[in-house]
Amino acid sequence: MTAVRVLLADDEHLIRGALAALLALEDDLVVVAEAATGPEALAMARAHRPDVAVLDLEMPGADGVSVATSIRSELPGCRTMIVTSHGLPGHLKRALAAGVRAFAPKTVSARQLAGIIRTVHAGNRYVDPELAADAIAAGDSPLTVREAEVLELAADGAPVAEIAARASLSPGTVRNYLSAAAAKLGAENRHAAVRLARERGWV
């Protein structure tokens, strides 16, 4: 039996190390690479070509959904899954739109995580039931995936230039996305748009 090759990406060293140690106890799983940032996760995926990439949602440089989008484009043989401690409905919808196969909270046990990795490797999906219920209750967002992503990057008050760098977009494009999102939400500015989108669980 060939072991499932796994990439672990999480900026919290302690959590990543603990997961790697626990997954090493599984006979059919092998952690072939670890990463602490979004760009590092993508580089490791390119170098090691894992079967499954387990990605933290929030990482420096690029978030898990952005990394998953790149992996899907460059390495179609690698399936991706997101683990997070901030599972908003908007995150789940973005992840599914990006082709992520599983979305789970960090509260899952190592045994559960191993099972989810096997599920993903087999070509199936897993979505945490509570997160799925919240996403359904939140209703459909009027925002595009890109608008939601840019709005989320703007949530901490970052300037347009910084958002543009983090999203790999031009400042003008970022302003257009922010304006479009605010207009769709009936918000007077981007700060109000962020607040409304978060209240409705869309980012």
N, C-alpha and C positions, 0 to 999 in steps of 0.2 A: 504493500500500500504506500503510495506516494503522499508525503505530508503536505498539508496546505501551507503555502509560504505566505507569511503575514508581515505587513509593515505597520508599525505602531507610531502614530504621530500625536504628541501631546506636549504642550509647553511646560507642564508641571512634571519635573523630573521624577519626583517621588511616585506619583501615580503611574507614570509610564514604566518606571522600573519595576514596580509591584506587578503591573499587568504582564510585563514580559516574563517575570519569574513564575507567575501563576500559569500562564499559557504554556510555558516550557514543560509543565507537568503533564500536559496532554500529548499522548503518543502520536496523534495525527496532525498536530499543529507545530510549526516552527517559525519563530520570529526571526526574519532575515535582515531587518533593518529597523532603526528607530530614528525619529526626528523630533525637533522641538519647535520648528517654525513651519509656516506654509511653504515657503520656497525650498526649505530643506526636505520637506516631505515629498515634494514633486521631484527633486533631484534624486532622492533615495529610490523613489518609484521607478524612475528612468534607469538607474544603475542596477537595481536588483530585480526588477520586474516581478513583484509579488503577485500572488493569486488574489489576495484580499488586502485592501488598505483600510485600516481602522483609524479614522481621522477625528481629532477633537474639533468641535465646531469653531471655537474661538482660539486662534493662534496668531502670533505676531507675523506680519508680512503678508499673509493671505489666509482667509478663513477656510474651514474645512470644505464648504460648498464650492468655493472657487478652485481649491485644489482638486476636488472630485471632478469638476468640469474639465479641467486640464488633463487629468488622468484618463477620463473617458475618451477624450479626443486623441490623445497620444498613445495610450496603452489600452485598447479596447478589451484585451484579455484580462485586465485587472478589475475586479469588482470593488466597489467602495461602500463604506458604511460610516455613519456619523455617531459619535458618542458625545453627550453634552450634559452640562449641569444647568443649561439655560434653554430648555426646550419650548420655545414659543411656537404657536401654530404657523406663523409666517416662516420660521426657520424650517419647519417640516416641509411646507409646501415648496420652498425654494430648493430644498435638498432633493425632493422627489422629482422636481422639474429638471434637475441637473443629472438625473439618472442614478442617484444614490439608492442602494438596494436595501439599506436598513438604517433605522434611526432609533437610538436607544439612550436612556438616561444613564449617567455615570453611577447611579445607584444599583445597577444590575450586578449580580455576583459574577465572579470569574467563571464559574460553571455555566451560567446563563450566557455570558459573553462568548465563551467557546462554542456554545450551541448556536448562537446567532451567526458567528463566523462560518460555521459549517453550513448553515441555512443559506447564507449569501453565496458561498462557494458553489453550492448545488444549483444556483441560478434562481433561488426563491427570494422573497422579500420578508422583512420583519419590521413592523412599526409598533412601538410601545403603545398598548391599547389606550392608556390615559392621554397620551399626546395626540393620538388619532382622534379621540373623542373631542378634545379641545379644538383641534383643527376644524372638525366638522361644525362645531358650535360657532366658530368664528366666522363662518361663511366665506364666500369667495372674495378675494381681494381685487380691487380694480387696478392695482399696481402691477406692472410687468416685473419679471424677476430682477431685471437690471435696476429699475426704479426702487424696488424694495431694498436691494443691496446697497445702493448709494444712500438711501434714506437712513439705513441702519448705520452706515459708516459716519453719517452726519450726527448721529445721536449724542455723541460726547462733545459736540460743539467744535469739532475739528474744522479748520479753514478749508476752503475749496481746493487749494493746491495740494493739501495733505490727502484729502479724500481722493483726488485725481490720481495721486501717486499710488495709493493703496489699492485702488480699483483698476489701475493700468488704463486710465482714460485721460482725455485732455480736460483741462479746467472748464472749457466751454461746454463740453458734453456733460460734465457733472452738473453745471448750472442748469442745462436744459432738462436733465432728469429730475433735479430737485424742483424746478418750476412745474414740470408736468405732474409730479407726485402731489405737490401742494394744490394744484388746480383740481386734480381728480378728487382730493379729499376735502376740498372747499376750505383749505387752510390759508391764512393770510401770509405765513412765512414758513420756512423749512422747520423751525423749531416747533411750531404748532402742528405741522404735518407729522413730525416724528411722534409727538404726543398722541395725536389721533390714531396713527397707525399702530402704536403700541397698545393703546386702550382696546383696540379691536383685534389684537393678536396677529396683525399682518406683518410685523417685522420683529 
